[in-house]
Amino acid sequence: MATAALTLGIVGLTAWIFFPLGFLYSIVGIIIATIALLARKEQKTKATVALVLCVIGLVANIIVVILGVVTVGVLGVLGELIEEMYGPMH
């Protein structure tokens, strides 16, 4: 179970470019890593590393979403400023 969580952590960390997939992999990895931490003592280190990777992947996904929303907002404001300065562009 810790190996599956570690795999999801690595995939979730590298899939932050594709928001829905990276977010999904990170959430599922966090759940599986938590279960692995509670269930077995032998693979505690691997489960801890998986949990850390999944949390980092989740944070990266959240940052990508925030940057996307901010970018869209800035582009909207810039478009309004350009229209104000030069008139409507048709």
Backbone as CSV, one residue per row, in Angstrom:
resi,resn,N_x,N_y,N_z,CA_x,CA_y,CA_z,C_x,C_y,C_z
1,MET,0.815,-1.178,0.000,0.000,0.000,0.000,0.873,1.261,0.000
2,ALA,1.986,1.224,0.706,2.894,2.368,0.730,3.521,2.592,-0.638
3,THR,3.778,1.501,-1.363,4.340,1.620,-2.709,3.350,2.279,-3.652
4,ALA,2.091,1.930,-3.541,1.054,2.562,-4.371,0.949,4.046,-4.051
5,ALA,1.008,4.380,-2.774,0.950,5.785,-2.379,2.172,6.543,-2.879
6,LEU,3.344,5.908,-2.826,4.561,6.535,-3.327,4.469,6.780,-4.832
7,THR,3.949,5.802,-5.552,3.762,5.958,-6.994,2.800,7.106,-7.289
8,LEU,1.686,7.165,-6.570,0.735,8.257,-6.766,1.352,9.601,-6.395
9,GLY,2.203,9.603,-5.375,2.874,10.844,-4.993,3.796,11.348,-6.085
10,ILE,4.559,10.453,-6.686,5.470,10.838,-7.771,4.678,11.300,-8.988
11,VAL,3.653,10.562,-9.345,2.825,10.935,-10.505,2.091,12.252,-10.232
12,GLY,1.544,12.400,-9.020,0.843,13.633,-8.674,1.763,14.834,-8.661
13,LEU,3.003,14.612,-8.256,3.978,15.700,-8.227,4.378,16.126,-9.633
14,THR,4.451,15.181,-10.544,4.836,15.521,-11.920,3.641,15.888,-12.790
15,ALA,2.437,15.626,-12.325,1.241,15.898,-13.140,0.579,17.211,-12.751
16,TRP,1.287,18.119,-12.098,0.677,19.385,-11.696,0.310,20.231,-12.906
17,ILE,0.904,19.942,-14.059,0.583,20.679,-15.279,-0.853,20.397,-15.706
18,PHE,-1.302,19.179,-15.522,-2.670,18.790,-15.869,-3.499,18.802,-14.595
19,PHE,-4.074,19.956,-14.285,-4.675,20.185,-12.972,-5.587,19.071,-12.484
20,PRO,-6.596,18.646,-13.223,-7.501,17.654,-12.624,-6.808,16.340,-12.283
21,LEU,-5.904,15.883,-13.131,-5.240,14.602,-12.879,-4.273,14.689,-11.701
22,GLY,-3.450,15.712,-11.676,-2.499,15.870,-10.587,-3.195,16.042,-9.242
23,PHE,-4.285,16.793,-9.237,-5.070,17.000,-8.023,-5.655,15.674,-7.543
24,LEU,-6.214,14.922,-8.474,-6.827,13.631,-8.139,-5.779,12.643,-7.608
25,TYR,-4.647,12.532,-8.294,-3.592,11.617,-7.857,-3.085,11.991,-6.465
26,SER,-2.938,13.285,-6.213,-2.436,13.727,-4.915,-3.417,13.411,-3.794
27,ILE,-4.698,13.652,-4.026,-5.711,13.382,-2.995,-5.776,11.883,-2.694
28,VAL,-5.827,11.075,-3.733,-5.893,9.621,-3.533,-4.608,9.126,-2.860
29,GLY,-3.466,9.688,-3.253,-2.199,9.310,-2.640,-2.146,9.662,-1.162
30,ILE,-2.692,10.818,-0.795,-2.739,11.210,0.619,-3.578,10.223,1.414
31,ILE,-4.709,9.824,0.859,-5.589,8.868,1.553,-4.891,7.527,1.729
32,ILE,-4.282,7.025,0.652,-3.619,5.716,0.721,-2.393,5.774,1.639
33,ALA,-1.633,6.862,1.580,-0.456,6.987,2.446,-0.860,7.039,3.920
34,THR,-1.960,7.721,4.205,-2.436,7.785,5.591,-2.868,6.408,6.074
35,ILE,-3.564,5.682,5.230,-3.970,4.317,5.589,-2.737,3.440,5.797
36,ALA,-1.736,3.579,4.920,-0.510,2.782,5.048,0.244,3.140,6.327
37,LEU,0.237,4.411,6.698,0.902,4.812,7.944,0.220,4.203,9.160
38,LEU,-1.091,4.115,9.117,-1.834,3.585,10.254,-1.820,2.056,10.299
39,ALA,-1.691,1.419,9.134,-1.843,-0.031,9.061,-0.555,-0.793,9.387
40,ARG,0.559,-0.398,8.783,1.782,-1.195,8.902,2.927,-0.374,9.452
41,LYS,3.693,-0.991,10.290,4.867,-0.323,10.857,6.112,-0.528,9.984
42,GLU,6.141,-1.632,9.198,7.340,-1.941,8.414,7.631,-0.899,7.349
43,GLN,6.598,-0.378,6.728,6.786,0.539,5.603,6.470,1.979,5.994
44,LYS,6.745,2.314,7.227,6.411,3.644,7.717,7.203,4.732,6.990
45,THR,8.476,4.490,6.720,9.298,5.489,6.033,8.796,5.738,4.627
46,LYS,8.499,4.665,3.906,8.008,4.807,2.538,6.658,5.525,2.513
47,ALA,5.793,5.205,3.466,4.490,5.862,3.537,4.634,7.340,3.897
48,THR,5.595,7.662,4.744,5.835,9.063,5.110,6.343,9.857,3.919
49,VAL,7.269,9.271,3.166,7.781,9.928,1.961,6.649,10.117,0.950
50,ALA,5.802,9.113,0.811,4.657,9.218,-0.102,3.720,10.332,0.331
51,LEU,3.462,10.422,1.609,2.576,11.471,2.127,3.156,12.854,1.853
52,VAL,4.447,13.017,2.065,5.098,14.305,1.805,5.023,14.655,0.320
53,LEU,5.309,13.697,-0.550,5.233,13.947,-1.993,3.816,14.313,-2.421
54,CYS,2.835,13.619,-1.873,1.442,13.910,-2.224,1.023,15.297,-1.767
55,VAL,1.451,15.689,-0.588,1.114,17.033,-0.094,1.797,18.100,-0.947
56,ILE,3.056,17.881,-1.315,3.753,18.833,-2.187,3.043,18.915,-3.548
57,GLY,2.629,17.765,-4.087,1.898,17.760,-5.350,0.578,18.495,-5.245
58,LEU,-0.122,18.325,-4.136,-1.393,19.012,-3.925,-1.181,20.522,-3.838
59,VAL,-0.151,20.940,-3.117,0.159,22.369,-3.013,0.528,22.932,-4.390
60,ALA,1.306,22.193,-5.173,1.667,22.634,-6.524,0.423,22.798,-7.388
61,ASN,-0.529,21.870,-7.277,-1.769,21.977,-8.037,-2.580,23.194,-7.617
62,ILE,-2.648,23.462,-6.335,-3.388,24.623,-5.847,-2.732,25.912,-6.333
63,ILE,-1.395,25.961,-6.327,-0.683,27.142,-6.821,-0.956,27.353,-8.304
64,VAL,-0.996,26.276,-9.089,-1.279,26.388,-10.522,-2.678,26.956,-10.738
65,VAL,-3.643,26.508,-9.967,-5.005,27.023,-10.108,-5.054,28.508,-9.742
66,ILE,-4.410,28.884,-8.646,-4.396,30.291,-8.232,-3.728,31.158,-9.290
67,LEU,-2.589,30.707,-9.813,-1.907,31.463,-10.862,-2.762,31.576,-12.124
68,GLY,-3.488,30.530,-12.453,-4.378,30.576,-13.610,-5.491,31.595,-13.433
69,VAL,-6.098,31.620,-12.262,-7.175,32.578,-11.993,-6.633,34.008,-12.015
70,VAL,-5.466,34.212,-11.407,-4.863,35.546,-11.396,-4.512,35.980,-12.813
71,THR,-3.984,35.075,-13.610,-3.616,35.399,-14.987,-4.838,35.805,-15.805
72,VAL,-5.918,35.076,-15.676,-7.140,35.414,-16.401,-7.648,36.786,-15.957
73,GLY,-7.587,37.058,-14.655,-8.023,38.362,-14.155,-7.163,39.494,-14.687
74,VAL,-5.842,39.294,-14.693,-4.933,40.326,-15.190,-5.149,40.562,-16.673
75,LEU,-5.357,39.496,-17.434,-5.599,39.660,-18.870,-6.897,40.414,-19.121
76,GLY,-7.910,40.181,-18.300,-9.169,40.909,-18.441,-8.982,42.395,-18.172
77,VAL,-8.236,42.722,-17.133,-7.973,44.127,-16.804,-7.149,44.782,-17.907
78,LEU,-6.144,44.086,-18.406,-5.323,44.640,-19.487,-6.151,44.871,-20.748
79,GLY,-7.066,43.947,-21.030,-7.933,44.120,-22.191,-8.807,45.359,-22.062
80,GLU,-9.331,45.585,-20.866,-10.138,46.784,-20.643,-9.297,48.047,-20.780
81,LEU,-8.068,48.034,-20.265,-7.195,49.199,-20.388,-6.854,49.492,-21.840
82,ILE,-6.581,48.469,-22.611,-6.251,48.663,-24.025,-7.453,49.211,-24.779
83,GLU,-8.641,48.699,-24.476,-9.848,49.226,-25.118,-10.071,50.682,-24.742
84,GLU,-9.800,51.034,-23.501,-9.964,52.404,-23.051,-8.989,53.329,-23.763
85,MET,-7.770,52.873,-23.952,-6.739,53.702,-24.554,-6.907,53.824,-26.071
86,TYR,-7.210,52.725,-26.751,-7.200,52.709,-28.208,-8.585,52.506,-28.806
87,GLY,-9.579,52.325,-28.019,-10.927,52.068,-28.517,-11.097,50.595,-28.803
88,PRO,-12.327,50.203,-29.128,-12.590,48.783,-29.410,-11.811,48.308,-30.630
89,MET,-11.261,47.130,-30.554,-10.499,46.576,-31.678,-11.354,45.577,-32.435
90,HIS,-11.662,45.919,-33.630,-12.478,45.017,-34.472,-11.808,44.814,-35.788
